[in-house]
């Protein structure tokens, strides 16, 4: 009875060790080899996106305290894996990047990437949105204008203030309600 038990323990140990090595190699191949390029991208961001204004930081932190990694993960995947991917491969990559980004980048860099990859109709980024919709620099945006940009970013085509103003207004009101702010 002792031999089968000893064999089972050794087999489990070998399986755990092999799984750990395989996971480490996969993590490196799917994510960690790109970290230097991500850091270079953050360093090359325009100043307005590299250090987003206070209303943007507060609004994103309140609305998406745990989900503000979604946009950077999607944007970085599109940047580093430009070829069409199968749904399964994209999901594996997205899960890997979504889990590892917060562990390898500080919060301010994640928020800068969030501002850079903010999807809007006709373009992306906080800098583009501030200029396109309001004719301002991001630092001049009010909290309400930031909220409106985030409402557009949730669904750029459907929440377009030009193509679908009623749905845009409802999306802004929903976000304002989530923040606990008056819809105004």
C-alpha positions in Angstrom: 0.0 0.0 0.0 2.9 2.3 0.6 4.3 2.1 -2.9 1.2 3.2 -4.8 0.9 6.1 -2.3 4.5 7.2 -2.8 4.1 6.9 -6.6 1.0 9.0 -6.5 2.7 11.7 -4.4 5.7 11.8 -6.8 3.4 11.9 -9.8 1.5 14.8 -8.4 4.7 16.7 -7.6 6.0 16.1 -11.1 2.7 17.3 -12.6 2.7 20.5 -10.5 6.3 21.2 -11.4 5.7 20.7 -15.1 2.5 22.8 -15.0 4.5 25.6 -13.2 7.2 25.5 -15.9 4.7 25.5 -18.7 2.7 28.4 -17.2 5.9 30.4 -16.7 7.0 29.8 -20.3 3.5 30.7 -21.6 3.4 33.9 -19.5 6.7 35.0 -20.9 5.8 34.2 -24.5 2.3 35.8 -24.2 3.1 38.8 -22.0 6.4 39.5 -20.2 8.5 39.8 -23.3 6.3 42.8 -24.3 6.7 44.7 -21.0 9.7 46.8 -22.2 7.8 47.8 -25.3 4.8 48.8 -23.2 7.0 50.9 -21.0 8.4 52.6 -24.1 4.9 53.3 -25.3 4.0 54.9 -21.9 7.2 57.0 -22.1 6.2 58.2 -25.6 2.6 59.2 -24.8 1.7 62.8 -25.3 2.0 64.8 -22.0 -1.8 65.3 -21.9 -2.4 61.5 -21.9 0.7 60.6 -19.9 -0.6 62.5 -16.9 -4.4 62.8 -17.4 -6.2 65.7 -15.7 -7.6 65.3 -12.2 -11.3 65.1 -13.3 -10.4 62.2 -15.6 -8.4 60.3 -12.9 -11.2 60.7 -10.3 -14.0 59.7 -12.7 -12.2 56.6 -14.0 -11.2 55.6 -10.5 -14.8 55.9 -9.3 -16.5 54.3 -12.3 -14.1 51.5 -13.0 -12.0 50.9 -9.9 -11.2 47.4 -10.8 -11.9 47.5 -14.6 -9.7 50.3 -15.7 -7.3 47.7 -17.1 -9.8 46.7 -19.8 -9.1 49.4 -22.3 -5.3 49.2 -22.0 -5.4 45.4 -22.4 -7.5 45.6 -25.5 -5.5 48.4 -27.0 -2.2 46.7 -26.3 -3.4 43.4 -27.7 -4.4 45.2 -30.9 -1.0 46.8 -31.0 1.2 43.8 -30.4 -0.9 41.1 -32.1 -2.2 42.9 -35.3 -3.0 39.8 -37.3 -6.5 38.4 -37.1 -6.7 36.1 -34.1 -9.0 33.2 -33.4 -11.6 33.8 -30.7 -9.9 31.3 -28.4 -6.4 32.8 -28.9 -7.7 36.3 -28.3 -9.5 35.3 -25.1 -6.4 33.6 -23.8 -4.2 36.6 -24.6 -6.8 39.0 -23.2 -7.1 37.1 -20.0 -3.3 36.9 -19.6 -2.8 40.6 -20.3 -5.8 41.6 -18.1 -4.4 39.7 -15.2 -0.7 40.6 -15.5 -0.9 44.3 -16.5 -1.8 45.5 -12.9 1.0 43.4 -11.5 3.7 44.8 -13.8 2.7 48.4 -14.3 2.0 51.1 -11.6 -1.5 52.5 -11.4 -0.5 55.9 -13.0 0.9 54.2 -16.1 -2.3 52.1 -16.4 -4.4 55.2 -16.2 -2.2 56.9 -18.8 -2.7 53.9 -21.1 -6.5 54.0 -20.4 -6.5 57.7 -21.5 -4.5 56.8 -24.6 -6.7 53.9 -25.7 -10.0 55.6 -25.0 -12.1 54.6 -28.0 -14.1 57.4 -29.5 -15.9 57.8 -32.8 -13.4 58.7 -35.5 -10.3 58.3 -33.3 -9.0 57.3 -29.9 -7.5 58.9 -26.8 -8.3 61.6 -24.3 -6.3 64.2 -26.3 -8.3 63.4 -29.5 -11.6 63.4 -27.6 -11.0 66.8 -25.9 -10.0 68.4 -29.2 -12.7 66.8 -31.3 -15.7 67.2 -29.1 -14.9 70.3 -27.1 -12.0 72.1 -28.8 -10.0 72.1 -25.6 -6.9 70.6 -24.1 -7.6 67.7 -21.7 -6.5 69.8 -18.7 -9.3 72.2 -19.5 -12.1 69.6 -19.4 -14.7 69.7 -16.7 -15.9 66.7 -14.8 -19.1 66.6 -16.9 -17.1 66.6 -20.2 -14.9 63.8 -18.9 -18.1 61.9 -18.0 -19.4 62.5 -21.5 -16.2 61.2 -23.1 -16.4 58.1 -21.0 -20.0 57.5 -22.0 -19.0 57.7 -25.7 -16.1 55.3 -25.0 -18.4 52.7 -23.7 -19.9 52.4 -27.1 -18.5 54.9 -29.6 -21.0 54.2 -32.4 -24.1 53.8 -30.3 -23.4 56.6 -27.8 -22.4 59.1 -30.5 -23.5 62.6 -29.6 -23.9 63.4 -33.3 -25.5 60.3 -34.6 -27.6 59.3 -31.6 -27.9 62.2 -29.2 -30.8 60.7 -27.2 -28.9 57.5 -26.4 -25.8 59.6 -25.7 -27.8 61.6 -23.1 -29.1 58.4 -21.5 -25.6 56.9 -21.3 -24.3 60.1 -19.6 -27.2 60.0 -17.1 -26.4 56.4 -16.3 -22.8 57.1 -15.6 -23.7 60.2 -13.6 -26.0 58.0 -11.5 -23.3 55.4 -11.0 -21.0 58.2 -9.7 -23.8 59.5 -7.4 -23.6 62.9 -9.2 -26.7 64.8 -10.4 -27.4 64.1 -14.1 -27.7 67.9 -14.8 
